[in-house]
């Protein structure tokens, strides 16, 4: 299957987080456009997650430890780990989830 991001409609999954979502049987890949100051409240999920900061500055807390992330930074988030985040500037992020996020389909 071949896809092009320009053909995928963006969905606002939570306030300020606009994602283009790609699903396979076992993974979800999300390309986020995040508004300045948009917040992801603390949460956890069964999915393993890898986050990559493409553009902007993103504050991210994982298991109570807060760091500031910049373009090129990658964070690996294990299953059921509590995490939260806030865009300190407009951001572009990529997330990969395994297994697929059924609720995002």
Secondary structure, DSSP 4 states (H G I P E B T S, - for coil): ----GGGSPPEEEETTEEEEEEE-SSEEEEEEEE-TT-EEEEE--SSEEEEEEEES-EEEEETTEEEEE-TT-EEEE-TT--EEEEESS-EEEEEEEES--GGG-
